[in-house]
Amino acid sequence: MFGDVRRRFGRRLSQALSQRLAEAKRVVTQPLRLGALLLAATMLLLPLTACRDSGKDTQSSSIKSAAMASGEKKITVAISSEPISLDAAQTMDYNSDRVSEDIYDTLLRFADGSMEIEPALCERYEVSDDGLVYTLHLRHGVKFHDGTDFNAAAVLFNYQRLTDKKNPYYGIGTYPFGELVASTVKTLTAQNEDTVIITLYRADASFPTALAIPQVAAIPSPTAIKKLGKDYGKNPVGTGPYKFKSWVPGNEITFVSNPDYWGGAPAVTRLVYRFVIDPAARLSQLKAGTVDMAVNISPSGVDELKASESIVVDTLQLRHTWFLIPNTSVAPFNEVRVRQAFAYAINQQNIDNYILLGSGEATDNMLPESTPLFNGDVASYDYNPDKARELLKEAGYEHGLEIDFYVPESGPGMQQPKWMGNAIVDNLQAVGVILNLKVVPFNDLLEMVVRPPKEQTLQLSALSWIGQRGTAEDFLYLLCYSKLTPPHGFNMSYWSNKRFDSLLEQAQVSTDLRERHALFREIQEIVAEELPYIAIDHASAIIAYNNRIRNFKIHPRGFLRFSAVDLELAD
């Protein structure tokens, strides 16, 4: 493969450079050979090397914080796409989650810097001996941003709007986790103002982590929802450290600090999330000081930023997978050999080495290795185009295939989707498959992949997924369980396997760790053999920010928290 790359370098130089320059302005519909990708990645690095000496960037001292001009403690964050909704219960995309993080409190929360559970709106809880009944003791005296009281009635209201289709507020949006809550929680009652009783259908050892997930347990103001209805997602009201101020469509969202926050008023008084789709623009705005922080930094820009004395670059390996979504309900992907052929045809390691520049972790396993109950002893698909051709022939596609392949132009956790998509196009072309690459806005693609099975027209797409709770169920249950196809959940490949479902149901009720290990071992063997999704890599979060920002740490979920952050202003 590398010999072929070298032979193609010369004749593809002009094409690669011109395509890279035009990349942000067009929809890619033609395949680009991997040689051009490797060359372009190399060329992107050359100017950085040539223009920088071994010391720090001599211009770094001129990089100003966006907050310095205003004199207030304000942080502006450049994010990669506009959120869809700030109603936590309706969020399906990473940026909506990230932005709404500090608006709400959940009943429990993941501790700063870890996936350990700690109190939040629920100060403590007890579990019955049979594991079915949870008694939650709520924090007393907490106020929503609109001045109304947080209490057990508010928790009950949120549960009912998520699960009761007859509830008048069920219809104000789509709740991706509503069906999960309804199938897990048998009853939720308010015993008194500060106590909630939750009874489950079956014992679930991982249930407390669900109480830390915003889509399930972020508590909004019932008064605000009743007043605003379908407009609530654009005007959120929670109990968190920051209050919603404004949303300028296509531009930015602004929050202000909550001086009455039960956990203490934040030091940073204003947060601005600016929507900057182009990675190069995020990088340039950070360097210019027009933003204080930028997420989803391109790997090719990391060295330049690290050379600056004024910028900090944080990288964290996440439980986060970038993968292909084949529609397994229709041809050709209803044939497992076609899915396996695609897995063999894709060179994940080259994608990581030459497009992501080592910032990801090439994989053919949907579960990150750090996930509890991970099983690495399953079927694997090392790059083998000959095997791919053989499987395609066995499946009846000896003379090839032509398929539309959709990727987002940018978006949270998407890394370098256009270039990764082009590399996949190149790999598949080598085994006789033509992929017509369609690059679309992230929010549009998200809407497309969660259509009900009978309405789905996509055959192949690519997205990423992050484990919210840090458990195997985050990937295997939410993405693969047959009863969770859209709109009831996130089985976006519409895959169904009775043996898998049965084992998963057993694993969810088991509290015996040894039994759970055995069950999840076989569950992962089935997934690796059947390939409902085709994993490409496990992503890292790359976030850069002005060094005047203090006490900031990326959370292991990849989210941004600012309640404990401070900002040093200029003298």
Stockholm file with secondary structure:
# STOCKHOLM 1.0

chainA/1-571         MFGDVRRRFGRRLSQALSQRLAEAKRVVTQPLRLGALLLAATMLLLPLTACRDSGKDTQSSSIKSAAMASGEKKITVAISSEPISLDAAQTMDYNSDRVSEDIYDTLLRFADGSMEIEPALCERYEVSDDGLVYTLHLRHGVKFHDGTDFNAAAVLFNYQRLTDKKNPYYGIGTYPFGELVASTVKTLTAQNEDTVIITLYRADASFPTALAIPQVAAIPSPTAIKKLGKDYGKNPVGTGPYKFKSWVPGNEITFVSNPDYWGGAPAVTRLVYRFVIDPAARLSQLKAGTVDMAVNISPSGVDELKASESIVVDTLQLRHTWFLIPNTSVAPFNEVRVRQAFAYAINQQNIDNYILLGSGEATDNMLPESTPLFNGDVASYDYNPDKARELLKEAGYEHGLEIDFYVPESGPGMQQPKWMGNAIVDNLQAVGVILNLKVVPFNDLLEMVVRPPKEQTLQLSALSWIGQRGTAEDFLYLLCYSKLTPPHGFNMSYWSNKRFDSLLEQAQVSTDLRERHALFREIQEIVAEELPYIAIDHASAIIAYNNRIRNFKIHPRGFLRFSAVDLELAD
#=GR chainA/1-571 SS CHHHHHHHHHHHHHHHHHHHHHGGGSCCCSCCCHHHHHHHHHHHHHHHHHTCCSSCCTTGGGCCCTTTTTCSCEEEEEESSCCSCSCGGGCCSHHHHHHHTTTCCBSEEECTTSSCEEESSEEEEEECTTSCEEEEEECTTCBCTTSCBCSHHHHHHHHHHHHCTTSTTGGGSCCTTHHHHHHHEEEEEEEETTEEEEEESSCCTTHHHHTTCHHHHBCCCHHHHHHHGGGGGGSCCCSSSEEEEEEETTTEEEEEECTTCTTCCCSCCEEEEEECCCHHHHHHHHHHTSCSEESSCCGGGHHHHHTCTTEEEEEEEEEEEEEEEECTTSTTTTSHHHHHHHHHHCCHHHIIIIISTTSSEECSCSSCTTSTTCCCCSCCCCSCHHHHHHHHHHTTCTTCEEEEEEEESSCTTCCSHHHHHHHHHHHHHTTTEEEEEEEECHHHHHHHHTSCGGGCCCSEEEEEEECSSSSTHHHHHHHHCGGGCTTSSCCTTCCCCHHHHHHHHHHHHCCCHHHHHHHHHHHHHHHHHHCSSEEEEEEEEEEEEETTEESCCCCTTSCCCCTTCEECCCC
#=GC SS_cons         CHHHHHHHHHHHHHHHHHHHHHGGGSCCCSCCCHHHHHHHHHHHHHHHHHTCCSSCCTTGGGCCCTTTTTCSCEEEEEESSCCSCSCGGGCCSHHHHHHHTTTCCBSEEECTTSSCEEESSEEEEEECTTSCEEEEEECTTCBCTTSCBCSHHHHHHHHHHHHCTTSTTGGGSCCTTHHHHHHHEEEEEEEETTEEEEEESSCCTTHHHHTTCHHHHBCCCHHHHHHHGGGGGGSCCCSSSEEEEEEETTTEEEEEECTTCTTCCCSCCEEEEEECCCHHHHHHHHHHTSCSEESSCCGGGHHHHHTCTTEEEEEEEEEEEEEEEECTTSTTTTSHHHHHHHHHHCCHHHIIIIISTTSSEECSCSSCTTSTTCCCCSCCCCSCHHHHHHHHHHTTCTTCEEEEEEEESSCTTCCSHHHHHHHHHHHHHTTTEEEEEEEECHHHHHHHHTSCGGGCCCSEEEEEEECSSSSTHHHHHHHHCGGGCTTSSCCTTCCCCHHHHHHHHHHHHCCCHHHHHHHHHHHHHHHHHHCSSEEEEEEEEEEEEETTEESCCCCTTSCCCCTTCEECCCC
//
